[in-house]
Amino acid sequence: MTTKNFLVELGTEELPPTQLQTLSAAFTAGIEAGLQDAGLANGIEVVSFASPRRLAVVVNNLAEKQDDRDDVLWGPPANIAFDADGKPTKAAEGFAKKAGIDLADASEENGKLKVSRRIEGKATTDLLAGIVQTSLDKLPIAKRMRWGASRNEFVRPVQWLVMLFGEQVVDAEILGAKAGNQSRGHRFHANRNITISSSGDYQQAMRDAFVIADYQERKNIIRQQVAAKGEELGGVAIIDEDLLDEVTGLNEWPTALAGKFDDDFLRVPSEALVSSMKEHQKYFHVEDNNGQLLPNFITLTNIESKDPQQVIEGNEKVIRPRLADAAFFWDTDRKQSLESRYDKLASMVWVNKLGTLKDKTDRIGALADNIATAIGADNALAQRAAKLCKTDLLTDMVYEFTDLQGIAGTYYAQHDGEHADVAAAMQEQYMPAFAGDELPATQAGVCVALADRIDSLVGLFGLGQIPTGSKDPFALRRASLGVLRILVEKQINIDLGQLIDWAIAADWETAPKAETKATLIDYMLERFSAWYKDEGIAVEVFQSVRTLGLSNALDINNRVQAVNSFSAMEEAQALAAANKRVSNILAKNGGESVVAEVDADLLSEDAEKVLAAQIAEKQTQVQPLLADAQYQEALASLAGLRDAVDAFFDNVMVMADDEAVKNNRLALLKQLQGLFIAIADISLLQQG
């Protein structure tokens, strides 16, 4: 089969930089899927390109046409296709019409009409327009726009379209653009049509027109340039990956330039300066070898200027008022203490029907006090941190730089002379903010972080605001995982039910629904599933613990980790199968009503005597281990029962004719089950 290379490039007005990677990946995936559906994906190699004004895909080794194929079309049964006189019925005529044949060409097989036909594959050029159009239609675009008098819709107005199969222009019109071989160069350096002879010429033709079409190549160039500028300044350029992606989506011919700002601005907290440079100007900041901010920035321009100093001075002029604003906010905010802002929280509604931020702060304080008592923390520090935790939301700094909430609070608390732990808690209340983020280091921070999240979860679940599908406007999934991580990783032995009870008992504007506690516990524990999946722990391991109905996150995790270790042992599967068998036997013979009291005088078989003795021994061994939550050690000890359990089932008839003997053996199995069920239902580990 002859193959050629295919190029499609959709030229647009500047695409949203933060969405460029997503759009490019989806466009490529859509084309691959279309080729797969058309039977054209064998042996192809697909390459993506994306820049601010273009989405492009090259498909190498694409067949010129689909393979021919044999097709069999089955029709109605013969007794329905023909009447008693052998004449075709409407059913037969309809089948012939559908198949596009004369009825005489149909045969009969197994009592049905049948048509065998050879379907000739379509030319690839006849299919490409539909494949590209379908891919574009499926792009994840939240809001499409129209332009001019056209009714076409896309994320940005379409300006040109290149579609080449080999050197041949594909006859197509997509989103109002007629396909051709004319692309466009850089908006300033090469603002003209660029002829693309074939897909193999694409990258070089673009490069000659001052466009680096390969997104990853452009990103690597920017990274190298920014790092080099940092070294030239005698420091280290801090390359934020999100910012790097954004500037890669903003520039087709990137050039890094370094500028400076007044040293006096360094008196402002570095986070405010960095936020201003990053969010407003898309600048990278520079630190010295000790991690201190330097009075420099690195910017990316989309041109290769003949007078770069003029560009640098222009950027320095632009950043100065931004940094001046940050300095003004810093100076102004410190004229009022955080405590003086506490009463003003009453003017800010937290959530409709759940009161103001002051109401929430007061609830956090009461809950943090309970948590502090439970973990032996300083109640006064926990309550003080709780009282001040939301006050920085009323500062000018946080109003202007919302990502500084908590961070600004820490600086202002330090300025106000608050205890170091209280100041730290202003920021720690938001930890962990994302997967893998640090946890609060102070006990005051732990108390407020837990209290804030539990209050939000109880309040919003109490209103019925439960996340569904991808909708989670209040980030309750993240809040749930944050609570679990703090409880587990900080080794906090407080039951989720207790935390929720404390929160429900608070003074609520709208009382939580009756089912809030049960629903919330179930929801929060389900977050463990994703947690353990990320850790590579099998779902049945978690389920073996979950089925016990526990709600202490730390205890659950200790059990899950123990069961996971146990499941890797040689004895695990045999004991899991035995426990499954025990569960089934007990369920059919009284279940919960079976009393786990064994009469030694009724033990007659050697195998049941050995098992009874070993169970009694293990009960003595594991009882102190369970009391100390040493589940892993307990299960390792119980693994030693395997041989005795196997021998019992091989040699002892549980369902003896003698009722007393049978009940005694059931009691023995009840004891065996009890040893394991005190940790987990390991019968759920059985494979197959």
Order of alpha helices (4+ residues) and beta strands (2+ residues): beta-alpha-beta-beta-beta-alpha-alpha-beta-beta-alpha-beta-beta-beta-beta-beta-beta-alpha-alpha-beta-alpha-beta-alpha-beta-beta-alpha-alpha-alpha-alpha-alpha-alpha-alpha-alpha-alpha-alpha-alpha-alpha-alpha-alpha-alpha-alpha-alpha
